[in-house]
Amino acid sequence: MSFTKNILTVSGMTLLSRLSGFVRDTMAANVLGAGPVSDAFFVALRVPNLFRSLFAEGAFSAAFVPLYSKAKIEGGQEEANEFAGRALSVLMAVLLPFTVIMILLMPWAMLVLAPGFHSRPEVYDLAVTYARITFPYLMLVSGAALLASVLNSNHRFSPGAAAPIAFNVMMIIALLLSPVIDVEPGLCMAYAVPLSALVQWIWLAGHCRKMGISPAQLWPKLTTRVKELFVRIGPGAIGAGASQINLAMSTILASLLPTGSVSWLFYADRLNQLPLGIIGIAIATTLLPILSQRVQSNDVDGARHYTTRALEFGMILGLPAAIGLGLAANEIVEVLFEHGAFTAMDTVNTAAALSAYVFGILPFILIKILSTIFFAHHDTKTPVKTAIISVVLNILFAMGLLKIMGHVGVALATSIASWANVLMLAYALWRAKLLKLDHSFAPHMFKIALSAACMALFLVGVQGALDAQLLQSSKVMDVALLGAYLVGAGIVYAAALQLTGAMRLKDLVVIIKKEKT
């Protein structure tokens, strides 16, 4: 399967996941709104998600995939299965006691993670209760992430990309069951979180077994490769999880702001995560095993080719996503969330935060790609250095902008810090002579920017007419109008890409058919 087709496969599965996530978030906004229960639940959800990004999707995957590929090349599938089994058993041996300790210490942990809740006892107590229920999600989803990494290393990307759909489905079921079983919705959603991770584990284990690549069932043992894996995870945890650390800092600072601020940032970030997952994470997930194999085989031309294609795809998809979400932020939030307990004031505040977050879409995508180059070369230390500086800058900017712009300043600080991280990574790659691109890259970037400008003109030109029609009829009609508006912008952009030659349809078809991984 081609590199391009792999990206499209992962993006498609991620799109389904994000769409089911929108259904979940719309239902949550309708039931919870932006108040004490939603603030408490979203903080409780952020706690295991932060560690998940560090232990599982971030550092673990970045360190595991190159070592798994190396084990497979040197010793075949049996040795790769043994390495995966040892890694899984050691990972569980670490996370099980860590989970127990965190559950016991959650009242004190919440004082650090959401210090502003201490002055609001009802929110604080809810957050502690919810977090204790949700935290086992970390251990279960980390095991699922390892299985997804095994599948990705064997070029089976769709099962891992589809697995997060289980999370959204379980949350939707929890919201539907809540009034039926007469359980408070926040509590119902909290129990659904770890259960969703168990479903993901079972789903991915089935696919591994079907392919004959299941990790061997072994007792924990620190073999040479496992030691190397966990040595790399240390610095990689911060390097790959910088965005989550920044989001965690945003949550901490937002807890000091008026009630609703945490929820406004959460809903804005959920919308912002759509392009990040479909584009950035999809490209990085696909690129890492391919680039690792090219580096291991000393294929310089192949590494250059796939790095260039990854950056081009990131720009082609990321730039219009940022422009579209930024210019249509108010309309998107209004149509998706403004009903039930979610008020017009919540729309204004969420849209403002979204406009600040989208400034960070492109750097997030670029960070994912540039960090992957380092990971493929077995370097997890350089990304951690830039990430530490990025996190410090985020905190400084957020504290400075907090007093001026409130929760919007917190979101904007995250985006600014992400741009700083990109510049540092690019400079480090240039110095190490690892950022090698095709000569066609610069002309393509100009054509992509020109095409995106055409799309922006369309969005601005039609926006007034759209605003006049929204909320004048049924919610179904509002969704249809918004959909037509965004699809129209996409058609304008695609046409501009075709006319400028940035990406012609016939060229894309040729790439998908002929480009092999």
Secondary structure, DSSP 8 states (H G I E B T S, - for coil): --HHHHHHHHHHHHHHHHHHHHHHHHHHHHHH-SSHHHHHHHHHHHHHHHHHIIIIIIHHHHHHHHHHHHHHHHHHHHHHHHHHHHHHHHHHHHHHHHHHHHHHTHHHHHHHH-GGGGG-HHHHHHHHHHHHHHTTHHHHHHHHHHHHHHHHHTT--HHHHHTTHHHHHHHHHHHHHHHHHT--HHHHHHHHHHHHHHHHHHHHHHHHHHHT-----------HHHHHHHHHHHHHHHHHTHHHHHHHHHHHHHTTSSTTHHHHHHHHHHHHHHHIIIIIIHHHHHHHHHHHHHHHTT-HHHHHHHHHHHHHHHHHHHHHHHHHHHHTHHHHHHHHH-STT--HHHHHHHHHHHHHHGGGHHHHHHHHHHHHHHHHTT--HHHHHHHHHHHHHHHHHHHHHHHHHTHHHHHHHHHHHHHHHHHHHHHHHHHTT-----TTHHHHHHHHHHHHHHHHHHHHHHHHHHHHHTTSS-HHHHHHHHHHHHHHHHHHHHHHHHHHTSS-HHHHHHHHHH---
